[in-house]
């Protein structure tokens, strides 16, 4: 069983997946910083100087030691923007990879098979040559 595990781990796919997860995590942090530190302040200025992450609907006010109950839809908007940027970046990367694969996969196509009429005419031509 240990040998099978070693064989499984040493496969390229597992190592590639581990590298992709690590790079994906780092990329996610970069995109989160882009959204939090660059895009959201700009969107806040466009929205009239409002901090979008602070937007919320208070359901129940705080009373004594009980914290307020609120829907933080600004944080949700920030998370949606974060997701859309990551999804778009992945889309672009996959599109680039697919375009490179298409260039590699292009092989000379075999000429199409001749139609029945052409085959019949060739047979007639060959018979006439024999006579």
Secondary structure in CASP SS format (residue, H / E / C, confidence):
PFRMAT SS
TARGET T0000
AUTHOR 0000-0000-0000
METHOD secondary structure of the structure
MODEL  1
X C 1.00
X H 1.00
X H 1.00
X H 1.00
X H 1.00
X H 1.00
X H 1.00
X H 1.00
X H 1.00
X H 1.00
X C 1.00
X H 1.00
X H 1.00
X H 1.00
X H 1.00
X H 1.00
X H 1.00
X H 1.00
X H 1.00
X H 1.00
X H 1.00
X H 1.00
X H 1.00
X H 1.00
X H 1.00
X H 1.00
X H 1.00
X H 1.00
X H 1.00
X H 1.00
X H 1.00
X H 1.00
X H 1.00
X H 1.00
X H 1.00
X H 1.00
X H 1.00
X H 1.00
X H 1.00
X H 1.00
X H 1.00
X H 1.00
X H 1.00
X H 1.00
X H 1.00
X H 1.00
X C 1.00
X C 1.00
X C 1.00
X C 1.00
X C 1.00
X H 1.00
X H 1.00
X H 1.00
X C 1.00
X C 1.00
X E 1.00
X E 1.00
X E 1.00
X E 1.00
X C 1.00
X C 1.00
X E 1.00
X C 1.00
X C 1.00
X E 1.00
X C 1.00
X C 1.00
X E 1.00
X E 1.00
X E 1.00
X C 1.00
X H 1.00
X H 1.00
X H 1.00
X H 1.00
X H 1.00
X H 1.00
X H 1.00
X H 1.00
X H 1.00
X H 1.00
X H 1.00
X H 1.00
X H 1.00
X H 1.00
X H 1.00
X H 1.00
X H 1.00
X H 1.00
X H 1.00
X H 1.00
X H 1.00
X H 1.00
X H 1.00
X H 1.00
X H 1.00
X H 1.00
X H 1.00
X H 1.00
X H 1.00
X H 1.00
X H 1.00
X H 1.00
X H 1.00
X C 1.00
X C 1.00
X C 1.00
X C 1.00
X C 1.00
X C 1.00
X C 1.00
X C 1.00
X C 1.00
X C 1.00
X H 1.00
X H 1.00
X H 1.00
X H 1.00
X H 1.00
X H 1.00
X H 1.00
X H 1.00
X H 1.00
X H 1.00
X H 1.00
X H 1.00
X H 1.00
X H 1.00
X H 1.00
X C 1.00
END
